[in-house]
Amino acid sequence: MAHPKFAELEGKKAIVTGGATGIGRAIALALAAQGIKITICDINPDAANTVAQSIGGHALEIDVRKRPSVDEAFAQAVEIMGGCDILIANAGVSTMQHALEITDEEWDFNFDVNTRGIFLSNQIAARKFVAQGHGTIVNTASLAAKVGAPLLAHYSASKFAVLGWTQALARELAPKGIRVNAVCPGFVKTGMQEREILWEAELRGVTPERVMEDYIAQTPLGRIETPEDVADVVVFLCSNSARFMTGQGINVTGGVYMT
Ligand SMILES: NC(=O)c1ccc[n+]([C@@H]2O[C@H](COP(=O)([O-])OP(=O)(O)OC[C@H]3O[C@@H](n4cnc5c(N)ncnc54)[C@H](O)[C@@H]3O)[C@@H](O)[C@H]2O)c1
């Protein structure tokens, strides 16, 4: 498939958190194809290195839950690339459980990575963007940030919070020329989905095949989403074609959710 080329993105520099696998990996590849220098920051340094090598980028170990780790990795990324114009805050985790059985540990795990991780990475990158007078942020939220997802109440809550943060930050930074948006993917074929299908099958007492059929049945465009479906929209959000968009949570779900 031919991809549009956004000439203004050539030579820009981007940090992609959670870029070692899945959606983040596809975003890193799609941004690199636009001529953007990439530093992948991930808790899995081996997988991050493999992706970085394939696109002539760099990889750094990070734990987005911890301020010193984000501070250090982002400072290093800026030094290596000679700056940073784009943050893709994509690192995320999920676990599945009936709402009445969710433990404190599960709640904290989802909120620490998905919500605190977005807060820390956005704040640390945005301080630099404000100081330099430009920059743009795209956060990976979820379909579950728009509509409560059964067996994912804690995950849903953590992703609703991402959209609240994205909107508020977008309002504060708009006068400084910095745009902050989010993408809300649906049922995307990644390692996270493989894990969720097995958990959901067990919790619902159905086969994994049935879970997959149910995902497709909920999707008007009639197939499972690919990481590239999300990455193409993220590239657009980083480009000047999205210059009048900020504070948005863009659904990329094949029509599962439409408002
Ligand atoms: N797969 C889906 O259906 C789907 C749907 C909606 C939203 N999302 C969101 O998309 C994002 C990417 O998920 P994915 O499906 O590609 O899953 P994935 O498991 O393939 O990728 C997640 C990446 O985040 C990294 N990561 C996890 N914890 C981290 C931490 N503490 N610090 C730094 N990196 C960390 C992992 O190592 C991995 O590379 C997540 O935010 C997820 O919530 C996924």
The ligand as an ORCA input file, in Angstrom:
! r2SCAN-3c Opt
* xyz 0 1
  N      -3.684     -4.275     21.128
  C      -4.823     -3.638     21.268
  O      -5.885     -4.160     20.898
  C      -4.865     -2.247     21.840
  C      -6.090     -1.562     21.766
  C      -6.160     -0.259     22.275
  C      -5.042      0.319     22.843
  N      -3.872     -0.372     22.929
  C      -2.738      0.325     23.532
  O      -1.680      0.379     22.582
  C      -0.425      0.483     23.264
  C       0.508     -0.561     22.716
  O      -0.013     -1.858     23.006
  P       0.249     -3.137     22.093
  O      -1.048     -3.749     21.799
  O       1.174     -2.778     20.994
  O       0.937     -4.088     23.184
  P       2.410     -4.694     23.300
  O       2.407     -5.473     24.564
  O       2.791     -5.351     22.022
  O       3.331     -3.388     23.429
  C       3.472     -2.650     24.611
  C       4.900     -2.151     24.691
  O       5.036     -1.356     25.879
  C       6.225     -1.754     26.544
  N       6.094     -1.477     27.995
  C       5.290     -2.105     28.889
  N       5.485     -1.603     30.122
  C       6.410     -0.614     29.995
  C       7.033      0.284     30.916
  N       6.741      0.260     32.239
  N       7.941      1.168     30.450
  C       8.248      1.193     29.127
  N       7.727      0.355     28.218
  C       6.805     -0.530     28.645
  C       6.347     -3.248     26.256
  O       7.667     -3.741     26.474
  C       5.911     -3.299     24.797
  O       6.996     -3.085     23.904
  C      -0.760      0.326     24.753
  O      -0.832      1.600     25.349
  C      -2.130     -0.332     24.741
  O      -2.832     -0.087     25.916
  C      -3.762     -1.632     22.434
*
